[in-house]
Amino acid sequence: MSAVAAPVYAPDRGSRPIAAISVTGGTRRLDVDRIGARLCAAARAITRSLSV
């Protein structure tokens, strides 16, 4: 089993995460490097959208 997670921050909460996006799956089926980068990008996009 493998897991990847990325925190989501809100601008008014400083450096405290308000949520996390996570994906789990079998080690053979989950490409951690590929999905991890995309998951982090999604978390950053959500964080940016909360600051607007």
N, C-alpha and C positions, 0 to 999 in steps of 0.2 A: 504494500500500500504506500502510495506517495501522496503528499499534500503540498499545496502552494497557497499562500495567503498574502494579501496586501492591505495595509490600513488605509482608511479614508479619514481625512481630517476636516474639521470645520474651522473657518478663519477666526471665529469668536471664541474658540476653545483652546487657542494656543497650540501646543504640540501634543495635545491629548487626542487620540483617535476616537471617532464617534461610531465607526463601523469597520467592518472588514469584509473583503470579498475573498472567498476561498473556493478551491477546487480540490477534490480528492479523487483518486482513481488507482487502478492497478499499476504497478511499476512498469509493466511492459507496454501498457496502452497510454499512459500519461507522459507526454514529452515535457518534462519539467522546465527545461531551458526555454522552449518555445512558448509554452503557456505562461510561464512565470513572467516573462517580459511583457506579454500582452495583458496579463492581469495587473501588473504594476502600472502600465499605461492607462488602463481603464480606471484604476483607483485615483491616479493623478487627474484624469479628466473629470471625475466626479468631484474631487476636491476643488478644482478650478471652478466648476460650475456653481458650487456652493458659495464662492466668494464674489459672485456677480450680484 
